[in-house]
Amino acid sequence: MAIIEVAGLVKHYGDHTVLNGVSFTVDQGEIFGILGPNGAGKTTTVECIEGLRVPDAGSVRVCDIDPRRDDDELRQLLGAQLQTSALPDKLTVREALELYSSFYRDPADWRELIEVLRLTDKADAQFRRLSGGQQQRLSIALALLGAPRVAVLDELTTGLDPQARRDTWDLIERIRDRGVTILMVTHFMAEAERLCDRLAVIDSGRVVALDTPAGLVARVDGEQRIRFRPSAPLDPAALTVAPEVTTAMSAGEQLVVTGVGNLLLAVTTVLSQHHVVAEDLRVEQTSLDDAFVALTGRSIES
């Protein structure tokens, strides 16, 4: 059952069109990702869903509520972690949670939240004394204080080190397990692949694809890549005699071979014929990053 419905969103800033007919639905209980490069319209989309911006055309419904007409009720059902947010430097974790709890009719138990988010020992710490990861976990706690049915997380792990990012991913999965539907914005491919049940790929204000991560990858030609360092000099052209091989080229000390079918067997057979061993061999399948490039014509960093 759809808990978020977005239909034909259009948003202009002057002569610049930021959103141009964005449409998708989010089902209850799923982690739904919005993936795209910077400037694609991701944050504007979620701000329309949160009721922070009014679209020029189109409609949004969250839990069957129109954010433009009943934003007070929406605040009781939707929690949001904004892309950029901060608290007063000297405000403690406890004070922030008690303050935000007062905004809701039936708030969650903030003591339980900070225990789940591993912030109990920081309850009396000032915001400025928290690490980046701790500040992010506090931001999530504030988003969940209203016991929302939907949580919107915008670029949640930007700026975090790899371990803090993985810890945050574990946390998001636990939040979903508590029954919260999650709408998350990201430009990290690994994050989208790890967490999202479905993805809307947005580019230049349009949804260019909507599918599961595996479904998006499957849309791209399932070509494989093999990288290895030959134990002796080998002309890459020698590998193209195998029908499974599409291309073979040098990349520094490595050879990179692309192809289909049982590519690994084909390559190792040719190498054996030339008395060459493949050292440091890696087999690479098509990735979500490859799918994004195929769908948009550019990398997500563009």
Beta strands, then each sheet from edge to edge (+ up, - down):
strand 1: 2-13
strand 2: 16-27
strand 3: 31-35
strand 4: 57-62
strand 5: 78-81
strand 6: 150-154
strand 7: 181-186
strand 8: 198-203
strand 9: 206-211
strand 10: 224-230
strand 11: 245-251
strand 12: 254-259
strand 13: 278-284
sheet 1: 2+ 1- 4+
sheet 2: 5+ 6+ 7+ 3+ 8+ 9-
sheet 3: 11+ 12- 10+ 13-
end
